[in-house]
């Protein structure tokens, strides 16, 4: 059994190693930022990650899941629990407008969500853990995940691969411009929205604009659906539940004096709990049936749930928050509760199966009062946040294995 001094020494050694490689983390992030690849097409990025681990004393599995996922297994010197550390590495189809010297070289593709930073910090942290693995009482699986941005995503297929069935817990972070570097956020319970995709084709009967009684106007029926769908949020959900229905596309363009034969809608559905998810889908299907009956049209509904709501295990999240608060590290200045987030995250698939904690690393650029949020073409980060991420996750690993 290790003495307290021995465990504290191990943590100090890990932090010292990470600190000494801050510039390397930044260099990796900038390389990845210059060479972004969109979801399911991250061939060179995956190869770069795999090459980083070549020659190291680890097991490497590539092409995991439905794309280019990579799992690196670090076997500790003693038996113990198995944890996962996950970082995503895909970019977005966005033309970069950020004024940085390491701007994207791939026109129309940009790391506008911080996944370049996620990958950079985890590569270096993983390498440090590999060097200290004889002192780790358990196994750490480093999960470099492809395709977070595009459903069905990469996480679900990695979970279904069976290669991480032995996890006892999983951790991940996201860079968010919600405060200065050095601020870390957490939220227990439901923390990110789930989402679904909806497409509705309404078929009526076309005709002359002057003779509406001889036609059956699909636009009128579809417009009624748009209005009625909003009553699900205002009249079918509890005031304490979160739900959003956005009809982002209404394809009804035709000629001014012609009654449309058919109309196609597409929508984005968001919800914070599984119960809300089920309520919204049930009510949408009910309204569609009602429109068919009321307007005498036929409808083809496609309703596809994508990412589930992300649920942070309360006990694990409390451990993370308490651990980070007692770090007494010069680079970590504040640890506080963040609100639940309205976007979606496919880390939710891991957290459905294993106790998980997905927390937040603030990264607002220095001197910027109103930073551009993730997915904006001018999105940028304070690169000091990368070291904060490496230290924070390193601290969580040490706390989980009681090495601090």
PyMOL commands that set and color helices and strands:
alter all, ss='L'
color gray80, all
select helices_A, chain A and resi 4-20+22-34+43-53+115-131+133-135+155-160+212-214+218-236+274-295+314-325+348-353+384-400
alter helices_A, ss='H'
color red, helices_A
select strands_A, chain A and resi 59-64+69-75+81-88+138-145+169-180+183-186+189-192+194-203+207-208+243-251+258-259+262-271+298-305+310-312+334-337+356-364
alter strands_A, ss='S'
color yellow, strands_A
deselect
rebuild
show_as cartoon
